[in-house]
């Protein structure tokens, strides 16, 4: 598989690992991913999935920006670099599969 659809699962995992451990390594990984998206997927009108990650000079941009890139991938990157004490504390919120925060209620 050579394509990259800018899916959120890796960044989501990095976000949860950072929140659980506070290890700055996870933020470093997230930043490298963000920089790679900026360098390789940015096009004039936004961001495009790419066909061939093995060819960084000519990745073959697709004529499509996936909706989950903005709605999920970038949201998890934003949360990764936010002050976790103030923004969506994970003891009071849970994320659904589309990165929507849902409050945790006492039973």
C-alpha positions, 0 to 999 in steps of 0.5 A: 500500500503506497497511498496516504489518505490522511486518516486519523487513527495514528494521530488519534493513538499518539494523542491518547498515548501523550495524554496517558504518559505526558511523554514529549516524544508523542508530541514530537511524532505528532509534529513530524506527521503534521510537517509531512502533511504540510510538505507532501499533501498541501495543494492550492485549495487545501490538502489532497490525499496522495497516491505514492508515499514512496515518491516524495518528489512526485507523490501523485496528488488525488483530486480529493480532500478527505473530510475526515482529514479536517474533522478528525486528523487535524482535530487530534493534532490540535488536541495533542498540542493543546493544554490538556488540563483545560481542553477536553479532559479525558476523565470527563469526555470520551471521543466517538469514532469520528472524534466528537467529544461526548461528556461522561455522565455520573450514573 
